[in-house]
């Protein structure tokens, strides 16, 4: 995870859209500031390919709060998305347009 300003600056910029080797297309990536709930900007982090998922550890800056917020997601080959919090892993339903468009097709 990215916890310090130094780790944030050293992390590569995340380029979205991203297509994994297993065919997962990530068209959007965002996170909310833990303090003010605004969307963070200037995403940096690491994408790791696993046989059953694509793991994304990233951070973004909340300029109004002057905070770096860290996130840890897994996009599974079966379509599930989970996030890691202080309480463990949880399934999440994306609020993005690409997810809505995908679900509208079924």
C-alpha positions in Angstrom: 0.0 0.0 0.0 1.0 3.6 -0.4 1.1 5.3 3.0 3.6 8.2 2.8 4.1 11.1 0.4 7.4 9.6 -0.6 5.7 6.2 -1.6 3.1 8.1 -3.5 5.6 10.1 -5.5 7.6 7.0 -6.3 4.6 5.0 -7.5 3.9 5.0 -11.2 0.9 6.9 -12.7 -1.9 4.4 -13.4 -3.0 4.5 -17.0 -6.7 3.9 -17.5 -8.3 2.2 -19.5 -6.4 -1.0 -18.7 -6.9 -4.4 -20.1 -5.6 -7.4 -18.1 -4.0 -10.4 -19.7 -7.2 -12.4 -18.7 -9.4 -9.9 -20.6 -10.7 -7.8 -17.7 -11.2 -4.2 -19.0 -10.9 -1.5 -16.4 -12.3 1.7 -17.9 -12.6 3.7 -14.8 -10.8 3.9 -11.5 -11.6 6.2 -8.7 -11.8 6.6 -5.0 -13.3 8.9 -2.4 -11.5 10.8 0.2 -11.9 9.2 3.6 -12.4 12.6 5.2 -14.6 14.7 2.9 -15.9 12.0 0.4 -14.8 13.9 -2.7 -13.2 12.0 -5.6 -9.4 11.9 -5.3 -7.2 12.8 -8.2 -3.8 12.1 -9.7 -3.9 8.3 -9.2 -0.7 6.4 -8.8 -0.1 2.8 -7.8 0.5 -0.7 -8.9 -1.4 -3.2 -11.0 -0.6 -6.9 -10.4 -2.0 -9.8 -12.6 -3.0 -13.0 -10.8 -4.6 -16.1 -12.5 -8.1 -15.3 -11.1 -8.0 -11.5 -10.7 -6.3 -8.2 -11.4 -5.2 -6.5 -8.2 -4.9 -2.7 -8.0 -3.1 -0.9 -5.1 -3.4 2.8 -5.7 -3.6 6.2 -4.0 -5.0 9.6 -5.0 -4.8 13.1 -3.6 -7.6 15.0 -2.1 -6.5 18.6 -2.7 -9.1 20.3 -0.4 -8.1 18.1 2.5 -4.4 17.8 1.5 -4.5 14.0 2.1 -3.3 11.0 0.2 -5.9 8.3 0.3 -4.9 4.6 -0.4 -7.1 1.9 -2.0 -6.8 -1.8 -2.6 -9.1 -3.5 -5.1 -9.4 -6.8 -6.9 -11.2 -7.3 -10.2 -12.0 -11.0 -10.5 -12.3 -12.8 -13.8 -16.0 -13.7 -12.9 -16.9 -9.9 -12.7 -16.8 -9.4 -9.0 -14.9 -6.5 -7.5 -13.7 -6.5 -3.9 -12.0 -3.9 -1.8 -9.8 -4.3 1.3 -10.7 -2.2 4.3 -9.5 -2.2 8.0 -12.3 -4.8 8.6 -11.3 -7.2 5.7 -12.4 -7.8 2.1 -15.8 -6.7 0.9 -17.7 -7.0 -2.4 -18.5 -3.7 -4.0 -20.8 -2.6 -6.7 -19.2 0.0 -8.9 -21.1 3.3 -9.4 -19.5 3.9 -12.7 -21.1 4.2 -16.1 -19.2 1.2 -17.6 -20.7 -1.1 -15.0 -24.2 0.1 -15.7 -23.8 -0.3 -19.4 -22.5 -3.8 -18.9 -25.5 -4.8 -16.6 -27.9 -3.2 -19.1 -26.8 -5.8 -21.7 -28.1 -8.7 -19.5 
